[in-house]
Amino acid sequence: MHDVKLKLQLRVLLKEDIAFGPGKAELLEGIRRSGSISQAAKSMNMSYRRAWQLVETMNHSFLYPLVETQKGGTHGGGATVTDFGEKILNQFRRMEENARQIVEHDFEEISNFLKK
């Protein structure tokens, strides 16, 4: 097999905004791991400001917040992925897997015709 990859990127759009997509899913996973938006942003080489904008877009796009934040004290604040956020994240990952499985055969067919 030659160096051929299939890259699918699903995005859930609400009007002009990307309500949810691969970057937001990765950010939620980072927040889940670290309990912090800034740590999650760092792990993605993303600015804190950009990460905060993504969180705000997610929270404003859905009926319920996906991320809850706590104000900083002596040890700083924190962030948690809500149960609803976990539900959306899990459903999105299932959508990605389902889409990949559906197009895999067609991808194999196309890749046979690519130059080696």
KENU-734329 format. One line per field, with one value per atom (N, C-alpha, C): x, y, z; residue number from 0; chain; atom name. Coordinates in nm, 2 decimals, always signed. Example, Ala and Ser with C-alpha at 12.3 -4.5 7.8 and 13.67 -1.06 7.14 Angstrom:
BEGIN
east = (+1.32; +1.23; +1.32; +1.28; +1.37; +1.29)
north = (-0.57; -0.45; -0.33; -0.22; -0.11; +0.00)
up = (+0.78; +0.78; +0.78; +0.71; +0.71; +0.79)
k = (0; 0; 0; 1; 1; 1)
c = (A; A; A; A; A; A)
a = (N; CA; C; N; CA; C)
! end
This chain:
BEGIN
east = (+0.09; +0.00; +0.09; +0.06; +0.13; +0.08; +0.15; +0.12; -0.01; -0.12; -0.25; -0.33; -0.40; -0.48; -0.61; -0.71; -0.84; -0.86; -0.90; -0.92; -1.06; -1.14; -1.28; -1.28; -1.35; -1.37; -1.52; -1.59; -1.73; -1.74; -1.83; -1.86; -2.01; -2.05; -2.19; -2.21; -2.28; -2.29; -2.42; -2.42; -2.54; -2.52; -2.60; -2.59; -2.45; -2.37; -2.24; -2.13; -2.17; -2.08; -2.06; -1.94; -1.92; -1.95; -2.07; -2.11; -2.03; -1.98; -1.90; -1.83; -1.70; -1.62; -1.50; -1.40; -1.29; -1.21; -1.18; -1.11; -1.17; -1.31; -1.38; -1.39; -1.40; -1.40; -1.26; -1.15; -1.02; -1.01; -1.06; -1.05; -1.13; -1.25; -1.33; -1.25; -1.19; -1.11; -0.99; -0.93; -0.82; -0.87; -0.99; -1.05; -1.08; -1.14; -1.17; -1.04; -0.93; -0.81; -0.75; -0.75; -0.67; -0.75; -0.88; -0.97; -0.94; -0.88; -0.84; -0.85; -0.91; -0.91; -0.77; -0.70; -0.56; -0.47; -0.48; -0.39; -0.44; -0.56; -0.61; -0.56; -0.57; -0.52; -0.37; -0.29; -0.15; -0.12; -0.19; -0.17; -0.20; -0.28; -0.31; -0.23; -0.14; -0.06; -0.16; -0.26; -0.36; -0.35; -0.38; -0.39; -0.51; -0.49; -0.60; -0.72; -0.70; -0.81; -0.89; -0.81; -0.88; -0.96; -0.90; -0.97; -1.10; -1.09; -1.20; -1.31; -1.27; -1.37; -1.44; -1.37; -1.43; -1.53; -1.49; -1.58; -1.71; -1.69; -1.81; -1.90; -1.84; -1.92; -2.00; -1.93; -2.01; -2.12; -2.09; -2.19; -2.31; -2.28; -2.39; -2.47; -2.41; -2.47; -2.57; -2.55; -2.64; -2.73; -2.84; -2.94; -2.88; -2.78; -2.72; -2.57; -2.50; -2.35; -2.28; -2.17; -2.08; -1.97; -1.93; -1.82; -1.87; -1.84; -1.86; -1.73; -1.72; -1.60; -1.62; -1.51; -1.51; -1.42; -1.45; -1.37; -1.24; -1.13; -1.00; -1.00; -0.93; -0.90; -0.75; -0.70; -0.56; -0.49; -0.56; -0.51; -0.56; -0.62; -0.68; -0.81; -0.87; -1.00; -0.99; -1.09; -1.09; -1.21; -1.21; -1.32; -1.36; -1.48; -1.52; -1.62; -1.61; -1.70; -1.83; -1.94; -2.07; -2.11; -2.21; -2.26; -2.32; -2.38; -2.43; -2.32; -2.21; -2.09; -2.03; -2.03; -1.99; -2.08; -2.21; -2.30; -2.28; -2.26; -2.24; -2.10; -2.00; -1.87; -1.88; -1.94; -1.95; -2.03; -2.14; -2.22; -2.14; -2.06; -1.98; -1.88; -1.81; -1.71; -1.78; -1.90; -1.97; -2.00; -2.04; -2.07; -1.95; -1.83; -1.70; -1.68; -1.69; -1.66; -1.76; -1.89; -1.99; -1.96; -1.92; -1.89; -1.77; -1.67; -1.54; -1.58; -1.66; -1.69; -1.77; -1.86; -1.94; -1.86; -1.76; -1.68; -1.55; -1.52; -1.39; -1.38; -1.48; -1.48; -1.45; -1.53; -1.51; -1.37; -1.32; -1.19; -1.08; -1.10; -1.01; -1.01; -1.13; -1.14; -1.07; -1.09; -1.02; -0.87; -0.83; -0.68; -0.61; -0.68; -0.62; -0.58; -0.64; -0.61; -0.51; -0.46; -0.36; -0.23; -0.15; -0.01; +0.07; +0.16; +0.24; +0.37)
north = (-0.12; +0.00; +0.12; +0.22; +0.34; +0.44; +0.55; +0.65; +0.73; +0.66; +0.73; +0.72; +0.83; +0.83; +0.90; +0.85; +0.91; +1.01; +1.13; +1.23; +1.28; +1.24; +1.30; +1.40; +1.51; +1.61; +1.65; +1.60; +1.63; +1.76; +1.84; +1.96; +1.98; +2.02; +2.05; +2.21; +2.26; +2.40; +2.45; +2.57; +2.64; +2.78; +2.80; +2.93; +2.94; +3.04; +3.06; +2.99; +2.95; +2.90; +2.75; +2.70; +2.56; +2.53; +2.47; +2.44; +2.33; +2.24; +2.13; +2.07; +2.03; +1.96; +1.90; +1.85; +1.78; +1.86; +1.99; +2.07; +2.09; +2.11; +2.13; +2.00; +1.88; +1.75; +1.73; +1.76; +1.75; +1.84; +1.96; +2.06; +2.00; +1.95; +1.89; +1.77; +1.69; +1.58; +1.63; +1.74; +1.80; +1.86; +1.92; +1.98; +1.87; +1.76; +1.64; +1.59; +1.58; +1.53; +1.62; +1.75; +1.84; +1.92; +1.93; +2.01; +2.16; +2.20; +2.33; +2.37; +2.48; +2.53; +2.56; +2.63; +2.68; +2.56; +2.45; +2.33; +2.26; +2.25; +2.19; +2.26; +2.40; +2.48; +2.46; +2.46; +2.43; +2.30; +2.20; +2.06; +2.06; +2.15; +2.16; +2.27; +2.33; +2.45; +2.56; +2.59; +2.68; +2.79; +2.91; +3.02; +3.00; +3.05; +3.04; +3.11; +3.23; +3.31; +3.23; +3.17; +3.09; +2.97; +2.90; +2.79; +2.85; +2.96; +3.02; +3.05; +3.11; +3.14; +3.01; +2.90; +2.77; +2.72; +2.74; +2.69; +2.78; +2.91; +3.00; +2.97; +2.94; +2.90; +2.77; +2.67; +2.55; +2.57; +2.65; +2.67; +2.75; +2.84; +2.92; +2.85; +2.75; +2.68; +2.58; +2.52; +2.41; +2.46; +2.38; +2.41; +2.42; +2.34; +2.33; +2.34; +2.39; +2.41; +2.28; +2.28; +2.16; +2.17; +2.29; +2.31; +2.41; +2.38; +2.47; +2.51; +2.64; +2.69; +2.74; +2.73; +2.79; +2.90; +3.00; +3.12; +3.09; +3.16; +3.13; +3.18; +3.11; +3.15; +3.15; +3.10; +3.09; +3.00; +2.89; +2.79; +2.80; +2.91; +2.93; +2.87; +2.88; +2.83; +2.69; +2.65; +2.52; +2.51; +2.40; +2.37; +2.23; +2.20; +2.06; +2.04; +1.93; +1.89; +1.84; +1.90; +1.86; +1.72; +1.66; +1.54; +1.55; +1.67; +1.70; +1.71; +1.77; +1.78; +1.64; +1.55; +1.42; +1.35; +1.37; +1.31; +1.36; +1.49; +1.54; +1.49; +1.49; +1.44; +1.29; +1.21; +1.07; +1.05; +1.12; +1.11; +1.16; +1.26; +1.31; +1.21; +1.15; +1.04; +0.92; +0.89; +0.78; +0.82; +0.95; +0.99; +0.98; +1.02; +1.01; +0.87; +0.78; +0.64; +0.58; +0.61; +0.56; +0.62; +0.74; +0.80; +0.73; +0.71; +0.64; +0.50; +0.43; +0.29; +0.30; +0.39; +0.40; +0.43; +0.52; +0.56; +0.48; +0.39; +0.31; +0.23; +0.16; +0.08; +0.17; +0.28; +0.37; +0.43; +0.46; +0.51; +0.41; +0.29; +0.18; +0.17; +0.18; +0.18; +0.30; +0.41; +0.53; +0.52; +0.48; +0.47; +0.38; +0.28; +0.19; +0.25; +0.37; +0.44; +0.56; +0.58; +0.68; +0.64; +0.73; +0.70; +0.64; +0.55; +0.49; +0.57)
up = (+0.00; +0.00; +0.00; -0.08; -0.08; +0.03; +0.03; +0.14; +0.11; +0.13; +0.11; +0.23; +0.27; +0.39; +0.36; +0.43; +0.42; +0.54; +0.51; +0.62; +0.61; +0.70; +0.71; +0.82; +0.79; +0.90; +0.90; +1.00; +1.02; +1.10; +1.06; +1.14; +1.15; +1.27; +1.29; +1.28; +1.19; +1.17; +1.22; +1.29; +1.33; +1.27; +1.17; +1.09; +1.04; +1.08; +1.03; +1.12; +1.24; +1.33; +1.33; +1.35; +1.37; +1.52; +1.54; +1.67; +1.73; +1.65; +1.70; +1.58; +1.61; +1.50; +1.57; +1.49; +1.54; +1.64; +1.62; +1.71; +1.85; +1.84; +1.96; +2.04; +1.97; +2.04; +2.11; +2.04; +2.10; +2.22; +2.21; +2.32; +2.44; +2.42; +2.53; +2.59; +2.51; +2.57; +2.65; +2.61; +2.69; +2.82; +2.81; +2.94; +3.03; +2.98; +3.06; +3.13; +3.06; +3.11; +3.22; +3.19; +3.27; +3.37; +3.35; +3.43; +3.41; +3.30; +3.27; +3.12; +3.09; +2.95; +2.91; +3.00; +2.96; +2.94; +3.02; +3.00; +2.87; +2.85; +2.73; +2.61; +2.61; +2.50; +2.48; +2.58; +2.58; +2.51; +2.55; +2.49; +2.34; +2.29; +2.15; +2.08; +2.15; +2.09; +2.04; +2.13; +2.09; +2.20; +2.17; +2.27; +2.36; +2.48; +2.58; +2.53; +2.46; +2.41; +2.30; +2.22; +2.11; +2.17; +2.27; +2.34; +2.40; +2.47; +2.54; +2.44; +2.32; +2.21; +2.17; +2.15; +2.11; +2.22; +2.34; +2.45; +2.45; +2.43; +2.43; +2.31; +2.19; +2.08; +2.10; +2.16; +2.20; +2.29; +2.40; +2.50; +2.45; +2.36; +2.30; +2.19; +2.13; +2.02; +2.06; +2.18; +2.23; +2.34; +2.36; +2.46; +2.60; +2.62; +2.76; +2.74; +2.84; +2.83; +2.82; +2.74; +2.73; +2.83; +2.87; +2.96; +3.07; +3.20; +3.31; +3.36; +3.40; +3.46; +3.60; +3.68; +3.81; +3.82; +3.89; +3.91; +3.98; +3.95; +4.01; +4.15; +4.23; +4.37; +4.39; +4.50; +4.52; +4.43; +4.39; +4.30; +4.16; +4.13; +3.99; +3.98; +3.87; +3.84; +3.79; +3.72; +3.66; +3.56; +3.49; +3.40; +3.39; +3.37; +3.36; +3.24; +3.18; +3.07; +3.14; +3.11; +3.17; +3.12; +3.19; +3.14; +3.00; +2.97; +2.84; +2.74; +2.78; +2.69; +2.66; +2.76; +2.73; +2.63; +2.65; +2.55; +2.41; +2.39; +2.26; +2.21; +2.29; +2.25; +2.20; +2.28; +2.25; +2.12; +2.10; +1.98; +1.86; +1.87; +1.76; +1.72; +1.82; +1.79; +1.72; +1.76; +1.69; +1.55; +1.53; +1.39; +1.30; +1.36; +1.28; +1.24; +1.34; +1.31; +1.21; +1.22; +1.13; +0.99; +0.98; +0.84; +0.78; +0.87; +0.82; +0.77; +0.84; +0.79; +0.66; +0.65; +0.53; +0.40; +0.42; +0.30; +0.28; +0.37; +0.36; +0.23; +0.19; +0.07; -0.05; -0.07; -0.18; -0.18; -0.06; -0.05; -0.10; -0.06; -0.11; -0.26; -0.32; -0.47; -0.53; -0.48; -0.54; -0.52; -0.40; -0.37; -0.47; -0.52; -0.62; -0.74; -0.77; -0.90; -0.88; -0.76; -0.74; -0.78; -0.83; -0.87; -0.75; -0.78; -0.67; -0.65)
k = (0; 0; 0; 1; 1; 1; 2; 2; 2; 3; 3; 3; 4; 4; 4; 5; 5; 5; 6; 6; 6; 7; 7; 7; 8; 8; 8; 9; 9; 9; 10; 10; 10; 11; 11; 11; 12; 12; 12; 13; 13; 13; 14; 14; 14; 15; 15; 15; 16; 16; 16; 17; 17; 17; 18; 18; 18; 19; 19; 19; 20; 20; 20; 21; 21; 21; 22; 22; 22; 23; 23; 23; 24; 24; 24; 25; 25; 25; 26; 26; 26; 27; 27; 27; 28; 28; 28; 29; 29; 29; 30; 30; 30; 31; 31; 31; 32; 32; 32; 33; 33; 33; 34; 34; 34; 35; 35; 35; 36; 36; 36; 37; 37; 37; 38; 38; 38; 39; 39; 39; 40; 40; 40; 41; 41; 41; 42; 42; 42; 43; 43; 43; 44; 44; 44; 45; 45; 45; 46; 46; 46; 47; 47; 47; 48; 48; 48; 49; 49; 49; 50; 50; 50; 51; 51; 51; 52; 52; 52; 53; 53; 53; 54; 54; 54; 55; 55; 55; 56; 56; 56; 57; 57; 57; 58; 58; 58; 59; 59; 59; 60; 60; 60; 61; 61; 61; 62; 62; 62; 63; 63; 63; 64; 64; 64; 65; 65; 65; 66; 66; 66; 67; 67; 67; 68; 68; 68; 69; 69; 69; 70; 70; 70; 71; 71; 71; 72; 72; 72; 73; 73; 73; 74; 74; 74; 75; 75; 75; 76; 76; 76; 77; 77; 77; 78; 78; 78; 79; 79; 79; 80; 80; 80; 81; 81; 81; 82; 82; 82; 83; 83; 83; 84; 84; 84; 85; 85; 85; 86; 86; 86; 87; 87; 87; 88; 88; 88; 89; 89; 89; 90; 90; 90; 91; 91; 91; 92; 92; 92; 93; 93; 93; 94; 94; 94; 95; 95; 95; 96; 96; 96; 97; 97; 97; 98; 98; 98; 99; 99; 99; 100; 100; 100; 101; 101; 101; 102; 102; 102; 103; 103; 103; 104; 104; 104; 105; 105; 105; 106; 106; 106; 107; 107; 107; 108; 108; 108; 109; 109; 109; 110; 110; 110; 111; 111; 111; 112; 112; 112; 113; 113; 113; 114; 114; 114; 115; 115; 115)
c = (A; A; A; A; A; A; A; A; A; A; A; A; A; A; A; A; A; A; A; A; A; A; A; A; A; A; A; A; A; A; A; A; A; A; A; A; A; A; A; A; A; A; A; A; A; A; A; A; A; A; A; A; A; A; A; A; A; A; A; A; A; A; A; A; A; A; A; A; A; A; A; A; A; A; A; A; A; A; A; A; A; A; A; A; A; A; A; A; A; A; A; A; A; A; A; A; A; A; A; A; A; A; A; A; A; A; A; A; A; A; A; A; A; A; A; A; A; A; A; A; A; A; A; A; A; A; A; A; A; A; A; A; A; A; A; A; A; A; A; A; A; A; A; A; A; A; A; A; A; A; A; A; A; A; A; A; A; A; A; A; A; A; A; A; A; A; A; A; A; A; A; A; A; A; A; A; A; A; A; A; A; A; A; A; A; A; A; A; A; A; A; A; A; A; A; A; A; A; A; A; A; A; A; A; A; A; A; A; A; A; A; A; A; A; A; A; A; A; A; A; A; A; A; A; A; A; A; A; A; A; A; A; A; A; A; A; A; A; A; A; A; A; A; A; A; A; A; A; A; A; A; A; A; A; A; A; A; A; A; A; A; A; A; A; A; A; A; A; A; A; A; A; A; A; A; A; A; A; A; A; A; A; A; A; A; A; A; A; A; A; A; A; A; A; A; A; A; A; A; A; A; A; A; A; A; A; A; A; A; A; A; A; A; A; A; A; A; A; A; A; A; A; A; A; A; A; A; A; A; A; A; A; A; A; A; A; A; A; A; A; A; A; A; A; A; A; A; A)
a = (N; CA; C; N; CA; C; N; CA; C; N; CA; C; N; CA; C; N; CA; C; N; CA; C; N; CA; C; N; CA; C; N; CA; C; N; CA; C; N; CA; C; N; CA; C; N; CA; C; N; CA; C; N; CA; C; N; CA; C; N; CA; C; N; CA; C; N; CA; C; N; CA; C; N; CA; C; N; CA; C; N; CA; C; N; CA; C; N; CA; C; N; CA; C; N; CA; C; N; CA; C; N; CA; C; N; CA; C; N; CA; C; N; CA; C; N; CA; C; N; CA; C; N; CA; C; N; CA; C; N; CA; C; N; CA; C; N; CA; C; N; CA; C; N; CA; C; N; CA; C; N; CA; C; N; CA; C; N; CA; C; N; CA; C; N; CA; C; N; CA; C; N; CA; C; N; CA; C; N; CA; C; N; CA; C; N; CA; C; N; CA; C; N; CA; C; N; CA; C; N; CA; C; N; CA; C; N; CA; C; N; CA; C; N; CA; C; N; CA; C; N; CA; C; N; CA; C; N; CA; C; N; CA; C; N; CA; C; N; CA; C; N; CA; C; N; CA; C; N; CA; C; N; CA; C; N; CA; C; N; CA; C; N; CA; C; N; CA; C; N; CA; C; N; CA; C; N; CA; C; N; CA; C; N; CA; C; N; CA; C; N; CA; C; N; CA; C; N; CA; C; N; CA; C; N; CA; C; N; CA; C; N; CA; C; N; CA; C; N; CA; C; N; CA; C; N; CA; C; N; CA; C; N; CA; C; N; CA; C; N; CA; C; N; CA; C; N; CA; C; N; CA; C; N; CA; C; N; CA; C; N; CA; C; N; CA; C; N; CA; C; N; CA; C; N; CA; C; N; CA; C; N; CA; C; N; CA; C; N; CA; C; N; CA; C; N; CA; C; N; CA; C; N; CA; C)
! end
